[in-house]
Amino acid sequence: LLISLRPQPPSMPKPNSTSVAEFLFEGFSSFGRQHRLGLFVVFLTLYLLTLSGNAVILTIIRLDRHLHTPMYFFLSMLSISETCYTVAIIPCMLSGLLSPHQTISLQGCATQLFFYLTFGINNCFLLTAMGYDRYMAICNPLRYSVIMGKEACIQLATGSLGIGLSMAIVQVTSVFGLPFCDAFIISHFFCDVRPLLKLACTDTTINEIINFFVSICVLVVPMGLVFISYVLIISTILKIASAEGRKKAFATCASHLIVVIIHYGCASIIYLKPKSQSSLGQDSLISVTYTVITPLLNPVVYSLRNQDVKDALCRAMGRKPLSSQ
């Protein structure tokens, strides 16, 4: 009885187990060749549209002096970050669609996870900075140009990237400090934290706690800040006397709000869901949306719904801006 009550030591790698040198992506290997080729064409098209859309936004913001404002500075930073984010994931995924059962080295997997987390988290805090910018522009317009100066914008953008880098280092160190023995098939199309933790041949409770804590810091905290910003923004907009003024004020926030809802919504479903309710198949499906479709929404939403960007595109093509017609 005394022996049975003794605390059990943490599980250790099996004596005969071998250390894993590379992983194998399960990816879309269960799909037939024709389905995989169809997905390849669709994802490649979306990827090229994302790259070209972000390139157009960066070029327009750079060339048009009307867009040299804090709002579009953050939008250009978001476009660069989204581009780096997709480059870290999608080329590998496209290669896996053409050649199923693709392998990746331990170092390559750690590198991919690092850049995925860095730019993904950077996106979250850039969207928060954009929310703060909209709050200052609408709720405190008289001090807006003083508070949101060039130096403040650079500090917010640098701070976002710094948080992304530090959180990525924490996560990568936590995951790849674990031993990986016999299991080497990643039930995903890229290296992500939860699929990797499932492959570790030791207890991962502490790592799960670290992962959940990081998810709270990079999702719940920014979402809370954006929510507070928009509560104050909406209360201010409702106090505007004219209907035209209210419409114009809300139009400056609409594009950002759409991107925020989709971005945080998909990320929260994946990373804030309890482990007991986690399905790798379902997570992979949501990850496709988060890594392929969501990055495309940034240039699409800001191009189609933002009057300033549409006017800048018209000027770049030598046409009369739509707002002046």
RODO-2510 file (C-alpha; in nm, 4 decimals, decimal comma):
residues 325
     n   res          X          Y          Z
     1     l     0,0000     0,0000     0,0000
     2     l     0,2840     0,2395     0,0848
     3     i     0,4489     0,1679    -0,2467
     4     s     0,1286     0,2356    -0,4377
     5     l     0,0872     0,5740    -0,2649
     6     r     0,4380     0,6883    -0,3610
     7     p     0,4319     0,9747    -0,6180
     8     q     0,5070     0,8485    -0,9674
     9     p     0,8124     0,9985    -1,1392
    10     p     0,7581     1,1871    -1,4670
    11     s     0,7583     0,9661    -1,7738
    12     m     1,1006     0,9262    -1,9294
    13     p     1,2032     0,8268    -2,2800
    14     k     1,2112     0,4520    -2,3293
    15     p     1,5581     0,2952    -2,3090
    16     n     1,5314     0,1424    -2,6579
    17     s     1,3789     0,4498    -2,8227
    18     t     1,5692     0,6449    -3,0888
    19     s     1,5982     1,0212    -3,1052
    20     v     1,4113     1,1829    -3,3949
    21     a     1,6289     1,3716    -3,6468
    22     e     1,3472     1,4732    -3,8805
    23     f     0,9689     1,4893    -3,8914
    24     l     0,7197     1,3777    -4,1536
    25     f     0,4203     1,5981    -4,2372
    26     e     0,0951     1,4088    -4,2672
    27     g    -0,0513     1,7176    -4,4321
    28     f    -0,2957     1,6353    -4,7099
    29     s    -0,1573     1,2864    -4,7792
    30     s    -0,4986     1,1290    -4,7187
    31     f    -0,6357     1,3197    -5,0192
    32     g    -0,6244     1,1710    -5,3692
    33     r    -0,3804     1,3091    -5,6258
    34     q    -0,6499     1,5002    -5,8181
    35     h    -0,7826     1,6619    -5,5007
    36     r    -0,4305     1,7604    -5,3985
    37     l    -0,3611     1,9145    -5,7404
    38     g    -0,6885     2,1073    -5,7159
    39     l    -0,5960     2,2378    -5,3715
    40     f    -0,2481     2,3250    -5,5005
    41     v    -0,3945     2,5458    -5,7745
    42     v    -0,6387     2,7135    -5,5332
    43     f    -0,3802     2,7762    -5,2585
    44     l    -0,1135     2,8921    -5,5056
    45     t    -0,3613     3,1395    -5,6563
    46     l    -0,4562     3,2742    -5,3117
    47     y    -0,0872     3,2942    -5,2152
    48     l     0,0056     3,4927    -5,5280
    49     l    -0,2936     3,7223    -5,4759
    50     t    -0,1811     3,7818    -5,1161
    51     l     0,1755     3,8657    -5,2214
    52     s     0,0672     4,0910    -5,5068
    53     g    -0,2041     4,2590    -5,2959
    54     n     0,0385     4,3402    -5,0171
    55     a     0,2961     4,4605    -5,2720
    56     v     0,0357     4,6970    -5,4231
    57     i    -0,0595     4,8337    -5,0793
    58     l     0,3064     4,8911    -4,9844
    59     t     0,3771     5,0630    -5,3173
    60     i     0,0684     5,2872    -5,3009
    61     i     0,1408     5,3899    -4,9404
    62     r     0,5032     5,4615    -5,0286
    63     l     0,4259     5,6716    -5,3368
    64     d     0,1097     5,8601    -5,2328
    65     r     0,1771     6,1426    -4,9851
    66     h    -0,1917     6,1444    -4,8834
    67     l    -0,1317     5,8065    -4,7166
    68     h     0,1722     5,9150    -4,5131
    69     t    -0,0257     5,8941    -4,1879
    70     p     0,0021     5,6694    -3,8780
    71     m    -0,2922     5,4546    -3,9900
    72     y    -0,1262     5,3651    -4,3192
    73     f     0,2157     5,3295    -4,1596
    74     f     0,0711     5,0504    -3,9459
    75     l    -0,1073     4,9051    -4,2486
    76     s     0,2240     4,8878    -4,4373
    77     m     0,3880     4,7189    -4,1373
    78     l     0,0991     4,4705    -4,1263
    79     s     0,1404     4,3994    -4,4993
    80     i     0,5121     4,3267    -4,4534
    81     s     0,4422     4,1059    -4,1507
    82     e     0,1623     3,9158    -4,3309
    83     t     0,3949     3,8559    -4,6265
    84     c     0,6709     3,7143    -4,4023
    85     y     0,4100     3,5065    -4,2171
    86     t     0,2791     3,3439    -4,5358
    87     v     0,6305     3,2878    -4,6742
    88     a     0,7136     3,0881    -4,3591
    89     i     0,4208     2,8467    -4,4120
    90     i     0,2638     2,8359    -4,7579
    91     p     0,5620     2,7365    -4,9820
    92     c     0,6170     2,4307    -4,7607
    93     m     0,2463     2,3499    -4,7733
    94     l     0,2380     2,3803    -5,1553
    95     s     0,5391     2,1523    -5,1818
    96     g     0,3608     1,8997    -4,9592
    97     l     0,0581     1,9000    -5,1905
    98     l     0,2785     1,8009    -5,4841
    99     s     0,4943     1,5568    -5,2857
   100     p     0,2988     1,4010    -4,9954
   101     h     0,4786     1,2620    -4,6893
   102     q     0,7242     1,5495    -4,6990
   103     t     0,9985     1,5504    -4,4346
   104     i     1,1557     1,8395    -4,2449
   105     s     1,4634     1,8380    -4,0220
   106     l     1,4415     1,9122    -3,6507
   107     q     1,6269     2,2419    -3,7054
   108     g     1,4083     2,3292    -4,0044
   109     c     1,0938     2,2629    -3,8023
   110     a     1,2180     2,4848    -3,5176
   111     t     1,3004     2,7616    -3,7673
   112     q     0,9571     2,7418    -3,9310
   113     l     0,7806     2,7507    -3,5929
   114     f     0,9923     3,0474    -3,4851
   115     f     0,9045     3,2634    -3,7873
   116     y     0,5396     3,1506    -3,7850
   117     l     0,4998     3,2558    -3,4210
   118     t     0,7056     3,5748    -3,4543
   119     f     0,5035     3,7226    -3,7385
   120     g     0,1712     3,5758    -3,6247
   121     i     0,2072     3,7394    -3,2819
   122     n     0,3434     4,0563    -3,4434
   123     n     0,0216     4,0737    -3,6492
   124     c    -0,1895     4,0534    -3,3327
   125     f    -0,0163     4,3491    -3,1694
   126     l    -0,0017     4,5541    -3,4907
   127     l    -0,3815     4,5222    -3,5112
   128     t    -0,3945     4,6418    -3,1489
   129     a    -0,1736     4,9412    -3,2365
   130     m    -0,4058     5,0192    -3,5288
   131     g    -0,7020     5,0078    -3,2889
   132     y    -0,5249     5,2534    -3,0582
   133     d    -0,4548     5,4784    -3,3561
   134     r    -0,8262     5,4814    -3,4495
   135     y    -0,9162     5,5527    -3,0857
   136     m    -0,6844     5,8541    -3,0730
   137     a    -0,8039     5,9849    -3,4131
   138     i    -1,1736     5,9737    -3,3203
   139     c    -1,1793     6,0207    -2,9423
   140     n    -0,8919     6,2673    -2,9073
   141     p    -0,8543     6,4396    -3,2468
   142     l    -0,7010     6,7632    -3,1151
   143     r    -0,4002     6,5810    -2,9667
   144     y    -0,3835     6,3079    -3,2327
   145     s    -0,0988     6,4551    -3,4377
   146     v     0,1054     6,5217    -3,1227
   147     i     0,0585     6,1794    -2,9601
   148     m     0,0745     5,9696    -3,2784
   149     g     0,3950     6,1198    -3,4109
   150     k     0,6527     5,9338    -3,6181
   151     e     0,8546     5,8288    -3,3125
   152     a     0,5475     5,6883    -3,1325
   153     c     0,4461     5,4889    -3,4418
   154     i     0,7946     5,3401    -3,4774
   155     q     0,7990     5,2500    -3,1065
   156     l     0,4589     5,0740    -3,1317
   157     a     0,5669     4,8807    -3,4430
   158     t     0,9034     4,7877    -3,2874
   159     g     0,7318     4,6859    -2,9645
   160     s     0,4940     4,4576    -3,1564
   161     l     0,7840     4,2843    -3,3294
   162     g     0,9775     4,2626    -3,0024
   163     i     0,6840     4,0873    -2,8314
   164     g     0,6561     3,8505    -3,1276
   165     l     1,0256     3,7630    -3,1112
   166     s     1,0312     3,7120    -2,7330
   167     m     0,7152     3,4964    -2,7268
   168     a     0,8427     3,2906    -3,0208
   169     i     1,1713     3,2259    -2,8409
   170     v     0,9808     3,1123    -2,5293
   171     q     0,7599     2,8751    -2,7302
   172     v     1,0352     2,7294    -2,9495
   173     t     1,2636     2,6766    -2,6485
   174     s     0,9787     2,5111    -2,4583
   175     v     0,8815     2,2744    -2,7416
   176     f     1,2254     2,1785    -2,8694
   177     g     1,3629     2,1309    -2,5209
   178     l     1,1492     1,8146    -2,5128
   179     p     1,2765     1,4739    -2,6252
   180     f     1,1241     1,3339    -2,9460
   181     c     1,1722     0,9586    -2,9651
   182     d     0,9838     0,7180    -3,1910
   183     a     0,6833     0,9245    -3,3036
   184     f     0,7798     1,1538    -3,5918
   185     i     0,4630     1,2068    -3,8012
   186     i     0,3222     1,5579    -3,7559
   187     s    -0,0562     1,5517    -3,8049
   188     h    -0,0492     1,8906    -3,9709
   189     f     0,0886     2,0657    -4,2813
   190     f     0,3422     2,2769    -4,0899
   191     c     0,5216     2,2804    -3,7548
   192     d     0,2868     2,4116    -3,4862
   193     v     0,3014     2,3860    -3,1088
   194     r     0,0154     2,1453    -3,0292
   195     p     0,0943     1,8812    -3,2954
   196     l     0,4586     1,8830    -3,1828
   197     l     0,3703     1,8471    -2,8145
   198     k     0,1715     1,5339    -2,9014
   199     l     0,4904     1,3755    -3,0396
   200     a     0,7055     1,4308    -2,7295
   201     c     0,7939     1,1158    -2,5379
   202     t     0,7696     1,2759    -2,1939
   203     d     0,5125     1,4587    -1,9834
   204     t     0,4167     1,7911    -2,1493
   205     t     0,1942     1,9408    -1,8776
   206     i     0,4296     2,2329    -1,8094
   207     n     0,4670     2,2962    -2,1828
   208     e     0,0877     2,2965    -2,2246
   209     i     0,0633     2,5545    -1,9457
   210     i     0,3313     2,7703    -2,1124
   211     n     0,1475     2,7422    -2,4444
   212     f    -0,1820     2,8437    -2,2860
   213     f    -0,0203     3,1348    -2,0996
   214     v     0,1414     3,2643    -2,4208
   215     s    -0,1919     3,2281    -2,6046
   216     i    -0,3637     3,4360    -2,3353
   217     c    -0,0935     3,7054    -2,3586
   218     v    -0,0978     3,7330    -2,7384
   219     l    -0,4712     3,6851    -2,8011
   220     v    -0,6878     3,7709    -2,5009
   221     v    -0,4888     4,0798    -2,3968
   222     p    -0,4820     4,2386    -2,7475
   223     m    -0,8483     4,1448    -2,8049
   224     g    -0,9393     4,3097    -2,4744
   225     l    -0,7514     4,6279    -2,5654
   226     v    -0,9139     4,6427    -2,9106
   227     f    -1,2566     4,5810    -2,7550
   228     i    -1,2096     4,8663    -2,5068
   229     s    -1,0892     5,0930    -2,7896
   230     y    -1,3991     5,0227    -2,9964
   231     v    -1,6380     5,0672    -2,7029
   232     l    -1,4917     5,4165    -2,6560
   233     i    -1,4878     5,4809    -3,0318
   234     i    -1,8519     5,3807    -3,0792
   235     s    -1,9646     5,5857    -2,7781
   236     t    -1,7852     5,8877    -2,9262
   237     i    -1,9289     5,8309    -3,2758
   238     l    -2,2831     5,8130    -3,1363
   239     k    -2,2362     6,1588    -2,9847
   240     i    -2,1654     6,3138    -3,3267
   241     a    -2,4640     6,5252    -3,4234
   242     s    -2,4768     6,4733    -3,8006
   243     a    -2,5528     6,1396    -3,9634
   244     e    -2,2904     6,2130    -4,2307
   245     g    -2,0283     6,2736    -3,9624
   246     r    -2,1129     5,9464    -3,7889
   247     k    -2,0954     5,7591    -4,1186
   248     k    -1,7569     5,9098    -4,2068
   249     a    -1,6126     5,8364    -3,8615
   250     f    -1,7267     5,4750    -3,8653
   251     a    -1,5990     5,4268    -4,2231
   252     t    -1,2445     5,4943    -4,1040
   253     c    -1,2756     5,1995    -3,8611
   254     a    -1,4793     4,9495    -4,0644
   255     s    -1,1888     4,7917    -4,2550
   256     h    -0,9802     4,7467    -3,9405
   257     l    -1,2741     4,6030    -3,7469
   258     i    -1,3461     4,3398    -4,0161
   259     v    -0,9812     4,2254    -4,0243
   260     v    -0,9658     4,2165    -3,6416
   261     i    -1,2788     4,0003    -3,6066
   262     i    -1,1617     3,7439    -3,8641
   263     h    -0,7993     3,7384    -3,7459
   264     y    -0,8672     3,7034    -3,3725
   265     g    -1,1664     3,4765    -3,4341
   266     c    -0,9700     3,2096    -3,6229
   267     a    -0,6688     3,2317    -3,3895
   268     s    -0,8856     3,2005    -3,0774
   269     i    -1,0621     2,8892    -3,2081
   270     i    -0,7262     2,7179    -3,2618
   271     y    -0,5227     2,8285    -2,9606
   272     l    -0,7736     2,9008    -2,6834
   273     k    -0,9762     2,5827    -2,7258
   274     p    -0,9334     2,3332    -2,4375
   275     k    -0,7027     2,0422    -2,5137
   276     s    -0,9861     1,7948    -2,4495
   277     q    -1,1862     1,9518    -2,7337
   278     s    -0,8911     1,9743    -2,9710
   279     s    -0,9151     1,7808    -3,2961
   280     l    -0,6042     1,7937    -3,5144
   281     g    -0,8153     1,7417    -3,8257
   282     q    -1,0441     2,0303    -3,7340
   283     d    -0,7481     2,2462    -3,6290
   284     s    -0,5811     2,1825    -3,9654
   285     l    -0,8944     2,2963    -4,1476
   286     i    -0,9114     2,6172    -3,9435
   287     s    -0,5352     2,6648    -3,9906
   288     v    -0,5870     2,6634    -4,3688
   289     t    -0,8254     2,9560    -4,3224
   290     y    -0,5865     3,1288    -4,0819
   291     t    -0,2712     3,0838    -4,2924
   292     v    -0,4048     3,1063    -4,6492
   293     i    -0,7321     3,3008    -4,6565
   294     t    -0,6978     3,5484    -4,3666
   295     p    -0,3703     3,7058    -4,4969
   296     l    -0,5485     3,7743    -4,8275
   297     l    -0,8286     3,9601    -4,6492
   298     n    -0,5913     4,2354    -4,5353
   299     p    -0,5179     4,3730    -4,8867
   300     v    -0,8669     4,2880    -5,0160
   301     v    -1,0584     4,4570    -4,7325
   302     y    -0,8336     4,7624    -4,7242
   303     s    -0,8470     4,7951    -5,1041
   304     l    -1,2209     4,7480    -5,1545
   305     r    -1,3616     4,9106    -4,8392
   306     n    -1,1125     5,1931    -4,7826
   307     q    -1,1856     5,5117    -4,9783
   308     d    -0,8370     5,6590    -4,9239
   309     v    -0,6683     5,3534    -5,0767
   310     k    -0,9138     5,3465    -5,3682
   311     d    -0,8477     5,7156    -5,4342
   312     a    -0,4729     5,6561    -5,4177
   313     l    -0,5057     5,3720    -5,6705
   314     c    -0,7000     5,6040    -5,9026
   315     r    -0,4306     5,8731    -5,8743
   316     a    -0,1589     5,6144    -5,9417
   317     m    -0,3409     5,5147    -6,2621
   318     g    -0,3853     5,8772    -6,3656
   319     r    -0,7585     5,8812    -6,3027
   320     k    -0,9724     6,1209    -6,1033
   321     p    -1,0254     6,0032    -5,7413
   322     l    -1,3669     5,8480    -5,6838
   323     s    -1,4382     6,0701    -5,3815
   324     s    -1,4095     6,3851    -5,5953
   325     q    -1,6402     6,2617    -5,8734
***
